[in-house]
Amino acid sequence: MVLSDLKAGAVIETKKPHACGGVRWKILRDGADRTVKCLTCGRIVVLLPDELLKRTRRTVEAEA
């Protein structure tokens, strides 16, 4: 996986589950930092691109 795969609108799966048990996140905004939303509970988190890349297992859906 490369950083260019993590664009706004993509749905990713993380290696570890969130506290709510969800592993799917939607990228809402990209740039100097990435804003992601948990698709299970709706929690919004801001991460640095390198940290998001480290936590990502795979891309589930890419924006068309």
PDB file of N, CA, C and O in Angstrom:
ATOM      1  N   MET A   1       0.847  -1.174   0.000  1.00  0.00           N
ATOM      2  CA  MET A   1       0.000   0.000   0.000  1.00  0.00           C
ATOM      3  C   MET A   1       0.894   1.239   0.000  1.00  0.00           C
ATOM      4  O   MET A   1       1.909   1.295   0.695  1.00  0.00           O
ATOM      5  N   VAL A   2       0.494   2.221  -0.790  1.00  0.00           N
ATOM      6  CA  VAL A   2       1.235   3.478  -0.846  1.00  0.00           C
ATOM      7  C   VAL A   2       0.324   4.622  -0.413  1.00  0.00           C
ATOM      8  O   VAL A   2      -0.900   4.495  -0.408  1.00  0.00           O
ATOM      9  N   LEU A   3       0.935   5.723  -0.055  1.00  0.00           N
ATOM     10  CA  LEU A   3       0.201   6.867   0.467  1.00  0.00           C
ATOM     11  C   LEU A   3      -0.781   7.437  -0.542  1.00  0.00           C
ATOM     12  O   LEU A   3      -1.806   7.990  -0.143  1.00  0.00           O
ATOM     13  N   SER A   4      -0.506   7.323  -1.832  1.00  0.00           N
ATOM     14  CA  SER A   4      -1.402   7.865  -2.853  1.00  0.00           C
ATOM     15  C   SER A   4      -2.724   7.088  -2.934  1.00  0.00           C
ATOM     16  O   SER A   4      -3.689   7.589  -3.511  1.00  0.00           O
ATOM     17  N   ASP A   5      -2.785   5.872  -2.365  1.00  0.00           N
ATOM     18  CA  ASP A   5      -4.032   5.098  -2.330  1.00  0.00           C
ATOM     19  C   ASP A   5      -5.020   5.660  -1.307  1.00  0.00           C
ATOM     20  O   ASP A   5      -6.218   5.385  -1.378  1.00  0.00           O
ATOM     21  N   LEU A   6      -4.516   6.444  -0.361  1.00  0.00           N
ATOM     22  CA  LEU A   6      -5.346   6.946   0.731  1.00  0.00           C
ATOM     23  C   LEU A   6      -5.876   8.339   0.409  1.00  0.00           C
ATOM     24  O   LEU A   6      -5.453   9.325   1.013  1.00  0.00           O
ATOM     25  N   LYS A   7      -6.790   8.416  -0.533  1.00  0.00           N
ATOM     26  CA  LYS A   7      -7.412   9.675  -0.952  1.00  0.00           C
ATOM     27  C   LYS A   7      -8.771   9.828  -0.292  1.00  0.00           C
ATOM     28  O   LYS A   7      -9.336   8.857   0.210  1.00  0.00           O
ATOM     29  N   ALA A   8      -9.296  11.049  -0.293  1.00  0.00           N
ATOM     30  CA  ALA A   8     -10.620  11.325   0.275  1.00  0.00           C
ATOM     31  C   ALA A   8     -11.675  10.492  -0.453  1.00  0.00           C
ATOM     32  O   ALA A   8     -11.662  10.390  -1.680  1.00  0.00           O
ATOM     33  N   GLY A   9     -12.571   9.911   0.305  1.00  0.00           N
ATOM     34  CA  GLY A   9     -13.627   9.084  -0.260  1.00  0.00           C
ATOM     35  C   GLY A   9     -13.340   7.597  -0.197  1.00  0.00           C
ATOM     36  O   GLY A   9     -14.253   6.788  -0.361  1.00  0.00           O
ATOM     37  N   ALA A  10     -12.089   7.217   0.037  1.00  0.00           N
ATOM     38  CA  ALA A  10     -11.735   5.797   0.110  1.00  0.00           C
ATOM     39  C   ALA A  10     -12.173   5.213   1.446  1.00  0.00           C
ATOM     40  O   ALA A  10     -12.184   5.909   2.462  1.00  0.00           O
ATOM     41  N   VAL A  11     -12.533   3.939   1.441  1.00  0.00           N
ATOM     42  CA  VAL A  11     -12.859   3.214   2.666  1.00  0.00           C
ATOM     43  C   VAL A  11     -11.722   2.243   2.915  1.00  0.00           C
ATOM     44  O   VAL A  11     -11.351   1.467   2.034  1.00  0.00           O
ATOM     45  N   ILE A  12     -11.162   2.289   4.138  1.00  0.00           N
ATOM     46  CA  ILE A  12     -10.012   1.445   4.479  1.00  0.00           C
ATOM     47  C   ILE A  12     -10.370   0.522   5.627  1.00  0.00           C
ATOM     48  O   ILE A  12     -11.348   0.739   6.343  1.00  0.00           O
ATOM     49  N   GLU A  13      -9.561  -0.510   5.789  1.00  0.00           N
ATOM     50  CA  GLU A  13      -9.688  -1.440   6.904  1.00  0.00           C
ATOM     51  C   GLU A  13      -8.408  -1.344   7.718  1.00  0.00           C
ATOM     52  O   GLU A  13      -7.313  -1.421   7.163  1.00  0.00           O
ATOM     53  N   THR A  14      -8.536  -1.175   9.033  1.00  0.00           N
ATOM     54  CA  THR A  14      -7.370  -1.034   9.901  1.00  0.00           C
ATOM     55  C   THR A  14      -6.925  -2.382  10.454  1.00  0.00           C
ATOM     56  O   THR A  14      -7.688  -3.348  10.458  1.00  0.00           O
ATOM     57  N   LYS A  15      -5.688  -2.436  10.918  1.00  0.00           N
ATOM     58  CA  LYS A  15      -5.136  -3.666  11.474  1.00  0.00           C
ATOM     59  C   LYS A  15      -5.771  -4.000  12.817  1.00  0.00           C
ATOM     60  O   LYS A  15      -6.069  -5.161  13.096  1.00  0.00           O
ATOM     61  N   LYS A  16      -5.978  -2.973  13.653  1.00  0.00           N
ATOM     62  CA  LYS A  16      -6.582  -3.179  14.968  1.00  0.00           C
ATOM     63  C   LYS A  16      -7.971  -2.552  14.976  1.00  0.00           C
ATOM     64  O   LYS A  16      -8.189  -1.532  14.321  1.00  0.00           O
ATOM     65  N   PRO A  17      -8.908  -3.142  15.703  1.00  0.00           N
ATOM     66  CA  PRO A  17     -10.248  -2.560  15.766  1.00  0.00           C
ATOM     67  C   PRO A  17     -10.298  -1.312  16.639  1.00  0.00           C
ATOM     68  O   PRO A  17      -9.494  -1.153  17.557  1.00  0.00           O
ATOM     69  N   HIS A  18     -11.234  -0.440  16.348  1.00  0.00           N
ATOM     70  CA  HIS A  18     -11.530   0.735  17.167  1.00  0.00           C
ATOM     71  C   HIS A  18     -12.172   0.233  18.461  1.00  0.00           C
ATOM     72  O   HIS A  18     -12.537  -0.939  18.549  1.00  0.00           O
ATOM     73  N   ALA A  19     -12.314   1.093  19.456  1.00  0.00           N
ATOM     74  CA  ALA A  19     -12.914   0.709  20.734  1.00  0.00           C
ATOM     75  C   ALA A  19     -14.337   0.180  20.567  1.00  0.00           C
ATOM     76  O   ALA A  19     -14.790  -0.635  21.370  1.00  0.00           O
ATOM     77  N   CYS A  20     -15.049   0.637  19.528  1.00  0.00           N
ATOM     78  CA  CYS A  20     -16.420   0.182  19.273  1.00  0.00           C
ATOM     79  C   CYS A  20     -16.439  -1.178  18.572  1.00  0.00           C
ATOM     80  O   CYS A  20     -17.499  -1.794  18.453  1.00  0.00           O
ATOM     81  N   GLY A  21     -15.291  -1.648  18.111  1.00  0.00           N
ATOM     82  CA  GLY A  21     -15.207  -2.940  17.423  1.00  0.00           C
ATOM     83  C   GLY A  21     -15.122  -2.833  15.915  1.00  0.00           C
ATOM     84  O   GLY A  21     -14.913  -3.842  15.241  1.00  0.00           O
ATOM     85  N   GLY A  22     -15.281  -1.629  15.363  1.00  0.00           N
ATOM     86  CA  GLY A  22     -15.247  -1.436  13.917  1.00  0.00           C
ATOM     87  C   GLY A  22     -13.823  -1.362  13.378  1.00  0.00           C
ATOM     88  O   GLY A  22     -12.918  -0.859  14.045  1.00  0.00           O
ATOM     89  N   VAL A  23     -13.639  -1.866  12.174  1.00  0.00           N
ATOM     90  CA  VAL A  23     -12.331  -1.801  11.523  1.00  0.00           C
ATOM     91  C   VAL A  23     -12.387  -1.035  10.202  1.00  0.00           C
ATOM     92  O   VAL A  23     -11.357  -0.841   9.557  1.00  0.00           O
ATOM     93  N   ARG A  24     -13.581  -0.598   9.792  1.00  0.00           N
ATOM     94  CA  ARG A  24     -13.714   0.140   8.529  1.00  0.00           C
ATOM     95  C   ARG A  24     -13.841   1.633   8.792  1.00  0.00           C
ATOM     96  O   ARG A  24     -14.614   2.069   9.644  1.00  0.00           O
ATOM     97  N   TRP A  25     -13.059   2.409   8.036  1.00  0.00           N
ATOM     98  CA  TRP A  25     -13.017   3.858   8.173  1.00  0.00           C
ATOM     99  C   TRP A  25     -13.134   4.494   6.795  1.00  0.00           C
ATOM    100  O   TRP A  25     -12.638   3.943   5.812  1.00  0.00           O
ATOM    101  N   LYS A  26     -13.783   5.643   6.716  1.00  0.00           N
ATOM    102  CA  LYS A  26     -13.871   6.393   5.469  1.00  0.00           C
ATOM    103  C   LYS A  26     -12.993   7.636   5.606  1.00  0.00           C
ATOM    104  O   LYS A  26     -13.066   8.348   6.608  1.00  0.00           O
ATOM    105  N   ILE A  27     -12.162   7.892   4.595  1.00  0.00           N
ATOM    106  CA  ILE A  27     -11.305   9.074   4.601  1.00  0.00           C
ATOM    107  C   ILE A  27     -12.144  10.261   4.136  1.00  0.00           C
ATOM    108  O   ILE A  27     -12.631  10.282   3.005  1.00  0.00           O
ATOM    109  N   LEU A  28     -12.306  11.242   5.011  1.00  0.00           N
ATOM    110  CA  LEU A  28     -13.120  12.405   4.694  1.00  0.00           C
ATOM    111  C   LEU A  28     -12.310  13.517   4.045  1.00  0.00           C
ATOM    112  O   LEU A  28     -12.798  14.202   3.146  1.00  0.00           O
ATOM    113  N   ARG A  29     -11.047  13.703   4.508  1.00  0.00           N
ATOM    114  CA  ARG A  29     -10.226  14.801   4.015  1.00  0.00           C
ATOM    115  C   ARG A  29      -8.774  14.350   3.985  1.00  0.00           C
ATOM    116  O   ARG A  29      -8.312  13.648   4.885  1.00  0.00           O
ATOM    117  N   ASP A  30      -8.063  14.758   2.944  1.00  0.00           N
ATOM    118  CA  ASP A  30      -6.634  14.470   2.897  1.00  0.00           C
ATOM    119  C   ASP A  30      -5.863  15.768   2.702  1.00  0.00           C
ATOM    120  O   ASP A  30      -6.422  16.786   2.291  1.00  0.00           O
ATOM    121  N   GLY A  31      -4.600  15.715   2.997  1.00  0.00           N
ATOM    122  CA  GLY A  31      -3.750  16.900   2.933  1.00  0.00           C
ATOM    123  C   GLY A  31      -2.584  16.695   3.884  1.00  0.00           C
ATOM    124  O   GLY A  31      -1.984  15.620   3.916  1.00  0.00           O
ATOM    125  N   ALA A  32      -2.260  17.732   4.665  1.00  0.00           N
ATOM    126  CA  ALA A  32      -1.173  17.626   5.639  1.00  0.00           C
ATOM    127  C   ALA A  32      -1.526  16.614   6.730  1.00  0.00           C
ATOM    128  O   ALA A  32      -0.638  15.997   7.318  1.00  0.00           O
ATOM    129  N   ASP A  33      -2.808  16.449   6.995  1.00  0.00           N
ATOM    130  CA  ASP A  33      -3.283  15.395   7.883  1.00  0.00           C
ATOM    131  C   ASP A  33      -4.542  14.786   7.279  1.00  0.00           C
ATOM    132  O   ASP A  33      -5.173  15.398   6.416  1.00  0.00           O
ATOM    133  N   ARG A  34      -4.908  13.602   7.717  1.00  0.00           N
ATOM    134  CA  ARG A  34      -6.054  12.888   7.154  1.00  0.00           C
ATOM    135  C   ARG A  34      -7.155  12.814   8.210  1.00  0.00           C
ATOM    136  O   ARG A  34      -6.904  12.448   9.358  1.00  0.00           O
ATOM    137  N   THR A  35      -8.359  13.161   7.815  1.00  0.00           N
ATOM    138  CA  THR A  35      -9.520  13.041   8.689  1.00  0.00           C
ATOM    139  C   THR A  35     -10.276  11.790   8.278  1.00  0.00           C
ATOM    140  O   THR A  35     -10.679  11.649   7.124  1.00  0.00           O
ATOM    141  N   VAL A  36     -10.466  10.879   9.233  1.00  0.00           N
ATOM    142  CA  VAL A  36     -11.144   9.624   8.962  1.00  0.00           C
ATOM    143  C   VAL A  36     -12.331   9.463   9.900  1.00  0.00           C
ATOM    144  O   VAL A  36     -12.324   9.968  11.022  1.00  0.00           O
ATOM    145  N   LYS A  37     -13.363   8.743   9.420  1.00  0.00           N
ATOM    146  CA  LYS A  37     -14.579   8.531  10.197  1.00  0.00           C
ATOM    147  C   LYS A  37     -14.834   7.038  10.328  1.00  0.00           C
ATOM    148  O   LYS A  37     -14.837   6.315   9.332  1.00  0.00           O
ATOM    149  N   CYS A  38     -15.049   6.574  11.558  1.00  0.00           N
ATOM    150  CA  CYS A  38     -15.377   5.175  11.808  1.00  0.00           C
ATOM    151  C   CYS A  38     -16.766   4.906  11.252  1.00  0.00           C
ATOM    152  O   CYS A  38     -17.707   5.634  11.566  1.00  0.00           O
ATOM    153  N   LEU A  39     -16.908   3.879  10.436  1.00  0.00           N
ATOM    154  CA  LEU A  39     -18.192   3.564   9.831  1.00  0.00           C
ATOM    155  C   LEU A  39     -19.115   2.789  10.768  1.00  0.00           C
ATOM    156  O   LEU A  39     -20.275   2.551  10.432  1.00  0.00           O
ATOM    157  N   THR A  40     -18.616   2.392  11.936  1.00  0.00           N
ATOM    158  CA  THR A  40     -19.445   1.690  12.909  1.00  0.00           C
ATOM    159  C   THR A  40     -20.102   2.663  13.889  1.00  0.00           C
ATOM    160  O   THR A  40     -21.312   2.609  14.106  1.00  0.00           O
ATOM    161  N   CYS A  41     -19.291   3.562  14.486  1.00  0.00           N
ATOM    162  CA  CYS A  41     -19.826   4.446  15.521  1.00  0.00           C
ATOM    163  C   CYS A  41     -19.893   5.912  15.103  1.00  0.00           C
ATOM    164  O   CYS A  41     -20.557   6.706  15.769  1.00  0.00           O
ATOM    165  N   GLY A  42     -19.221   6.290  14.014  1.00  0.00           N
ATOM    166  CA  GLY A  42     -19.266   7.663  13.538  1.00  0.00           C
ATOM    167  C   GLY A  42     -18.205   8.574  14.115  1.00  0.00           C
ATOM    168  O   GLY A  42     -18.213   9.772  13.829  1.00  0.00           O
ATOM    169  N   ARG A  43     -17.299   8.055  14.913  1.00  0.00           N
ATOM    170  CA  ARG A  43     -16.237   8.855  15.528  1.00  0.00           C
ATOM    171  C   ARG A  43     -15.313   9.396  14.444  1.00  0.00           C
ATOM    172  O   ARG A  43     -14.970   8.678  13.505  1.00  0.00           O
ATOM    173  N   ILE A  44     -14.906  10.668  14.570  1.00  0.00           N
ATOM    174  CA  ILE A  44     -14.000  11.296  13.607  1.00  0.00           C
ATOM    175  C   ILE A  44     -12.647  11.493  14.268  1.00  0.00           C
ATOM    176  O   ILE A  44     -12.562  11.997  15.388  1.00  0.00           O
ATOM    177  N   VAL A  45     -11.581  11.089  13.565  1.00  0.00           N
ATOM    178  CA  VAL A  45     -10.218  11.143  14.084  1.00  0.00           C
ATOM    179  C   VAL A  45      -9.327  11.789  13.030  1.00  0.00           C
ATOM    180  O   VAL A  45      -9.508  11.564  11.833  1.00  0.00           O
ATOM    181  N   VAL A  46      -8.356  12.596  13.481  1.00  0.00           N
ATOM    182  CA  VAL A  46      -7.386  13.229  12.583  1.00  0.00           C
ATOM    183  C   VAL A  46      -6.032  12.561  12.809  1.00  0.00           C
ATOM    184  O   VAL A  46      -5.535  12.514  13.935  1.00  0.00           O
ATOM    185  N   LEU A  47      -5.440  12.045  11.730  1.00  0.00           N
ATOM    186  CA  LEU A  47      -4.148  11.355  11.802  1.00  0.00           C
ATOM    187  C   LEU A  47      -3.184  11.930  10.771  1.00  0.00           C
ATOM    188  O   LEU A  47      -3.597  12.455   9.737  1.00  0.00           O
ATOM    189  N   LEU A  48      -1.904  11.822  11.069  1.00  0.00           N
ATOM    190  CA  LEU A  48      -0.882  12.171  10.084  1.00  0.00           C
ATOM    191  C   LEU A  48      -0.869  11.088   9.005  1.00  0.00           C
ATOM    192  O   LEU A  48      -1.183   9.933   9.293  1.00  0.00           O
ATOM    193  N   PRO A  49      -0.514  11.437   7.780  1.00  0.00           N
ATOM    194  CA  PRO A  49      -0.536  10.438   6.688  1.00  0.00           C
ATOM    195  C   PRO A  49       0.309   9.195   6.968  1.00  0.00           C
ATOM    196  O   PRO A  49      -0.115   8.083   6.655  1.00  0.00           O
ATOM    197  N   ASP A  50       1.493   9.365   7.549  1.00  0.00           N
ATOM    198  CA  ASP A  50       2.350   8.213   7.836  1.00  0.00           C
ATOM    199  C   ASP A  50       1.730   7.295   8.886  1.00  0.00           C
ATOM    200  O   ASP A  50       1.844   6.072   8.800  1.00  0.00           O
ATOM    201  N   GLU A  51       1.070   7.900   9.883  1.00  0.00           N
ATOM    202  CA  GLU A  51       0.430   7.103  10.928  1.00  0.00           C
ATOM    203  C   GLU A  51      -0.761   6.324  10.364  1.00  0.00           C
ATOM    204  O   GLU A  51      -0.971   5.164  10.720  1.00  0.00           O
ATOM    205  N   LEU A  52      -1.531   6.954   9.495  1.00  0.00           N
ATOM    206  CA  LEU A  52      -2.667   6.277   8.865  1.00  0.00           C
ATOM    207  C   LEU A  52      -2.176   5.128   7.980  1.00  0.00           C
ATOM    208  O   LEU A  52      -2.776   4.053   7.971  1.00  0.00           O
ATOM    209  N   LEU A  53      -1.109   5.348   7.251  1.00  0.00           N
ATOM    210  CA  LEU A  53      -0.549   4.306   6.388  1.00  0.00           C
ATOM    211  C   LEU A  53      -0.092   3.110   7.220  1.00  0.00           C
ATOM    212  O   LEU A  53      -0.277   1.962   6.815  1.00  0.00           O
ATOM    213  N   LYS A  54       0.500   3.377   8.373  1.00  0.00           N
ATOM    214  CA  LYS A  54       0.978   2.314   9.256  1.00  0.00           C
ATOM    215  C   LYS A  54      -0.181   1.497   9.828  1.00  0.00           C
ATOM    216  O   LYS A  54      -0.044   0.289  10.024  1.00  0.00           O
ATOM    217  N   ARG A  55      -1.319   2.140  10.097  1.00  0.00           N
ATOM    218  CA  ARG A  55      -2.467   1.466  10.697  1.00  0.00           C
ATOM    219  C   ARG A  55      -3.368   0.759   9.693  1.00  0.00           C
ATOM    220  O   ARG A  55      -4.235  -0.022  10.086  1.00  0.00           O
ATOM    221  N   THR A  56      -3.176   1.022   8.398  1.00  0.00           N
ATOM    222  CA  THR A  56      -4.067   0.488   7.370  1.00  0.00           C
ATOM    223  C   THR A  56      -3.666  -0.906   6.932  1.00  0.00           C
ATOM    224  O   THR A  56      -2.502  -1.159   6.623  1.00  0.00           O
ATOM    225  N   ARG A  57      -4.636  -1.814   6.907  1.00  0.00           N
ATOM    226  CA  ARG A  57      -4.409  -3.176   6.396  1.00  0.00           C
ATOM    227  C   ARG A  57      -4.611  -3.212   4.890  1.00  0.00           C
ATOM    228  O   ARG A  57      -3.763  -3.710   4.150  1.00  0.00           O
ATOM    229  N   ARG A  58      -5.765  -2.668   4.434  1.00  0.00           N
ATOM    230  CA  ARG A  58      -6.052  -2.677   2.991  1.00  0.00           C
ATOM    231  C   ARG A  58      -7.115  -1.626   2.667  1.00  0.00           C
ATOM    232  O   ARG A  58      -7.795  -1.116   3.557  1.00  0.00           O
ATOM    233  N   THR A  59      -7.241  -1.319   1.392  1.00  0.00           N
ATOM    234  CA  THR A  59      -8.293  -0.428   0.918  1.00  0.00           C
ATOM    235  C   THR A  59      -9.479  -1.292   0.514  1.00  0.00           C
ATOM    236  O   THR A  59      -9.338  -2.192  -0.314  1.00  0.00           O
ATOM    237  N   VAL A  60     -10.655  -1.023   1.096  1.00  0.00           N
ATOM    238  CA  VAL A  60     -11.850  -1.804   0.802  1.00  0.00           C
ATOM    239  C   VAL A  60     -12.529  -1.260  -0.453  1.00  0.00           C
ATOM    240  O   VAL A  60     -12.876  -2.018  -1.359  1.00  0.00           O
ATOM    241  N   GLU A  61     -12.717   0.068  -0.496  1.00  0.00           N
ATOM    242  CA  GLU A  61     -13.330   0.725  -1.649  1.00  0.00           C
ATOM    243  C   GLU A  61     -12.528   1.982  -1.968  1.00  0.00           C
ATOM    244  O   GLU A  61     -12.123   2.714  -1.065  1.00  0.00           O
ATOM    245  N   ALA A  62     -12.306   2.221  -3.229  1.00  0.00           N
ATOM    246  CA  ALA A  62     -11.660   3.456  -3.650  1.00  0.00           C
ATOM    247  C   ALA A  62     -12.701   4.350  -4.304  1.00  0.00           C
ATOM    248  O   ALA A  62     -13.660   3.860  -4.900  1.00  0.00           O
ATOM    249  N   GLU A  63     -12.513   5.656  -4.193  1.00  0.00           N
ATOM    250  CA  GLU A  63     -13.463   6.591  -4.815  1.00  0.00           C
ATOM    251  C   GLU A  63     -13.375   6.452  -6.315  1.00  0.00           C
ATOM    252  O   GLU A  63     -12.280   6.413  -6.876  1.00  0.00           O
ATOM    253  N   ALA A  64     -14.501   6.377  -6.959  1.00  0.00           N
ATOM    254  CA  ALA A  64     -14.531   6.199  -8.420  1.00  0.00           C
ATOM    255  C   ALA A  64     -14.334   7.493  -9.153  1.00  0.00           C
ATOM    256  O   ALA A  64     -14.334   7.512 -10.383  1.00  0.00           O
TER     257      ALA A  64
END
